[in-house]
């Protein structure tokens, strides 16, 4: 763990984790300096430590999908991360199949 990541974790430990608090708080994060591989397309994804989710929900590991989730979108815009749609609307899917 880098000093920057340790400092980020320490500085955010005591923040409220209610749904309401998450909606209102500034979107914060720090890069971990690692990449993970998307098993579907084998493309690298930057790993990061973020305040986006409830500590009491799941395992604490999440995947961010900024094109399809408002909090992820706000975070990606702030940190200039790629916003790539991964779900195609049904009508477009049908049109592609016809063509």
C-alpha positions as a printed NumPy array, in Angstrom:
array([[  0.   ,   0.   ,   0.   ],
       [  1.378,   3.39 ,  -0.953],
       [  1.513,   6.257,   1.562],
       [ -1.055,   8.118,  -0.559],
       [ -3.54 ,   5.226,  -0.346],
       [ -2.929,   4.802,   3.409],
       [ -3.523,   8.521,   3.947],
       [ -6.728,   8.382,   1.89 ],
       [ -8.072,   5.429,   3.893],
       [ -7.223,   7.088,   7.213],
       [ -8.802,  10.395,   6.189],
       [-12.069,   8.764,   5.087],
       [-12.561,   6.139,   7.835],
       [-14.786,   8.284,  10.009],
       [-17.11 ,   9.577,   7.277],
       [-20.792,   8.702,   7.418],
       [-21.77 ,   5.817,   5.157],
       [-25.535,   6.259,   4.876],
       [-27.137,   6.356,   1.417],
       [-28.098,   9.989,   2.037],
       [-24.549,  10.952,   3.051],
       [-23.084,   9.233,  -0.017],
       [-25.403,  11.169,  -2.32 ],
       [-24.338,  14.512,  -0.842],
       [-20.617,  13.996,  -0.239],
       [-17.852,  15.021,  -2.605],
       [-16.757,  12.14 ,  -4.819],
       [-13.226,  11.277,  -3.683],
       [-10.732,   8.693,  -4.829],
       [ -7.072,   7.882,  -5.228],
       [ -5.439,   5.642,  -7.85 ],
       [ -3.963,   2.408,  -6.541],
       [ -1.354,   2.209,  -9.288],
       [ -2.632,  -1.173, -10.46 ],
       [ -4.701,  -2.444, -13.345],
       [ -7.188,  -5.277, -13.326],
       [ -8.233,  -7.227, -16.404],
       [-11.856,  -7.317, -17.533],
       [-12.479, -11.064, -18.033],
       [-15.026, -10.422, -20.804],
       [-12.826,  -8.421, -23.187],
       [ -9.358,  -8.831, -21.61 ],
       [ -8.926,  -5.038, -21.509],
       [ -7.081,  -3.382, -18.597],
       [ -9.056,  -1.292, -16.107],
       [ -7.315,   1.09 , -13.668],
       [ -7.755,   0.089, -10.031],
       [ -8.668,   2.788,  -7.537],
       [ -9.777,   3.404,  -3.962],
       [-13.032,   5.357,  -3.875],
       [-15.769,   6.467,  -1.527],
       [-18.79 ,   5.342,  -3.495],
       [-20.414,   2.525,  -1.594],
       [-21.67 ,   1.392,   1.782],
       [-19.131,  -0.46 ,   3.926],
       [-21.918,  -2.761,   5.085],
       [-22.889,  -3.815,   1.538],
       [-21.091,  -6.683,  -0.169],
       [-17.375,  -7.33 ,   0.207],
       [-16.085,  -3.805,  -0.304],
       [-14.865,  -4.545,  -3.84 ],
       [-16.904,  -3.029,  -6.648],
       [-16.762,  -2.362, -10.358],
       [-17.561,   1.14 , -11.464],
       [-19.797,   1.536, -14.535],
       [-19.91 ,   5.309, -15.144],
       [-22.073,   5.179, -18.273],
       [-24.863,   3.469, -16.328],
       [-24.702,   4.687, -12.717],
       [-25.048,   8.294, -11.558],
       [-22.463,   8.164,  -8.737],
       [-19.964,   6.363, -10.964],
       [-20.628,   8.943, -13.704],
       [-19.986,  11.885, -11.36 ],
       [-16.766,  10.286, -10.121],
       [-15.534,   9.549, -13.662],
       [-16.254,  13.118, -14.805],
       [-14.378,  14.592, -11.841],
       [-11.289,  12.435, -12.376],
       [-11.485,  12.463, -16.202],
       [-11.918,   8.696, -16.469],
       [-13.219,   7.003, -19.597],
       [-17.016,   6.693, -19.731],
       [-17.794,   3.758, -21.988],
       [-21.355,   2.426, -22.456],
       [-21.447,  -1.33 , -21.888],
       [-25.182,  -1.935, -22.247],
       [-26.824,  -1.449, -25.627],
       [-30.55 ,  -0.624, -25.674],
       [-32.693,  -3.42 , -27.108],
       [-33.9  ,  -1.491, -30.164],
       [-30.321,  -0.731, -31.217],
       [-29.354,  -4.365, -30.699],
       [-32.172,  -5.434, -33.009],
       [-31.184,  -2.883, -35.665],
       [-27.601,  -4.149, -35.615],
       [-28.783,  -7.73 , -36.097],
       [-30.978,  -6.715, -39.057],
       [-28.167,  -4.823, -40.796]])
